Amino acid sequence: MNEYSNQKLTGYNNYKGLKYVMLHLKKYRFLRSTFISPNLGVLQKLQIYVDFLGCVIRYGAGINDYFQYNFYKRPTSERKNFIVGRKWIHIIKACNGQIRQELFDDKSRFNEIYFDYLGRDWIDIERCSYTQFTSFTDRHKKFIYKMKNGSGGNGIGLFEVNPSTNLKESYIFFKNKHVILEEILIQHKEIAKFNPSSVNTIRFVTIVRENRVFLMNAVFRMGNGVGCTDNFHHFGLAALIDIKTGTVYTPAVDKNNRKYKVHPLSGEQITGYVIPFWKEIVKKVQDAALVTPAVSYVGWDVAIKYDGTICIIEGNCASDPDIIQMPDQVGKWQEYKKVISKK
């Protein structure tokens, strides 16, 4: 199994029945081999499996939670502090009412509502005419396409118009793909230097209570030379940022908990790096969080354009807590519990 298949295996899926069971057994074996050892004895495997089942029952942990947070070697006093599956769902429902939110799950609707925060040109191909499409391609010979309901870095790609491109066929192709098209964001050189092939962003998690925005966690996300995104679940790297100063204070990690003080491809120093335009980023996120306060728990993906413009790429109303807990391996449940208890 190659690295791409492994990455896909550890992601989320909508399988049911026997296929769901088989996939999760495969995931369990892969993560046990990756995080612990591929050479365990029968008794060791049994002990780990019993412990895993206990964590599922007691804490509501999932397979990813158990291995990526090193539960297999943690005492109860530490395990209970991590936001795992059951607590994650509790946060979402306590803050947003339900897991699915069309405003955030549909990228076209999100772009309409948050147009003033985007900082880039875009069109919904399903709702635009051929003339509008060609006008967009005249302005942007190279652009990015995104599935409206895509997540986890999936359904995203680049397209370049050249003299041989049949625009009519391209128009029909994209219309059948149910995508939006966006201007490629040229990021600030200070951020691009980490991984030029992806737009490297800040994931900023906020919770709104009584029209007050609580800044929960901030994460510097970088691509790792695979594809055009920096998504943590799609080969990306993540490091925690001090919200007060904008300074990256942990090494970056990938989904296999490998740590990087410097970027593995560019060699740029990650730990200690100060994010530029930090005050402007904080202000942009605070303002965005109050546009739809009924959706209280959101992870905002923020980019910095070449000219310093702060752009919100998207909002994630079910932001996965792995990205805020894996870099420092410290559970964040008590911080979130305190905030969501406020009415």
Phi, psi and omega in degrees: 000128182278175185295325179297316179296321178297317180297318179294322180299322184276356178280185181267152182214169181247022181292155179225166174065217184298322180298321178298314182296313182296319180296319182287329174294319178296317177299315181301312181296320180295313182291324176298317179293321183287313187271333182250285179188144175277358187240045179275150176281169182300316181295319178298316179299318180295316180298317180294318182294319178296318179296318178300312180299322177298322179290326176298314183287313187283316187251347185077028182282151174258182181298312179301315181304311186301318184272316186289338175260012176056039181299332184296346178231019180253146174282166180303322183300333179266321182303319186291346182271354181271142173280104178249185188317306184295317180291324178301312178298321178299316179300312182299313183290324179293327184266320189248350179089320179207163184286313181277133178223106186304324181303324182262329183285332178265110185297332179291315179295318179301314181296328177293311184292322185255028184307319183293349183254355188283314181070024181203158179279149178199160173217152171266108187299330181289338184248008181247154179278170177298322179297319178294323178296313181293329176295320178295316181290336173292322180282329186224097181291339175229129183215171180251141175243144183224133171298136184303322184249021180285157178207167177067021180082004180271154177073024180240137179203171179251147177222136180238129178272127176231174184303335181269357182291128174272100186295326180296315178294321179296320179300313180294319180301310182291327179298323179282347181273348181057058184236166166252154177246137182228146171303138176289128182276121176272111187277162180298141185300330181291332178270323182297331186297338179289314177205094186296339185280353178228158170278114183271130191234172172250125171268118183242116182265128179233154170228133179257128175223125180052045180061019173252132181266120176264121178273105189275304181208154176227140186226134173270119182250134181228144171289167182230033176085002180247115178075193186249012180239164177254015188301131183299328180273007182224055176076009181279173178242153181217136177222145183280145180245136172289119186295328182289325188246342184079017182264132176287121187245004174232159168297159173281153174230159170252184185293347177262012179066021172283136186256146181221113174280334173236153181294132186295338180258311185274338182078006180289140179292125181266305181296127180093354180290138179258120181293127179289155177059037187295317180299322180292324178295313180301315180297317181298317181293317178300317179294317181296322183297336182267359178292317178229074185295343178294332171265092195276322183263113183217140170255112184267131174262118189240135177238160177244118180288167182305330183262009179092359177295133179269124184239132173270121180283312177193168174243138181245108185277002173227046185307125184290128182287354180299324185290339180261351183244335181288321183301320180251358180053041177239127179292143184246011186300317184297322178297315183286322178301319181296319182286316184289344178284346178283141181251000000 
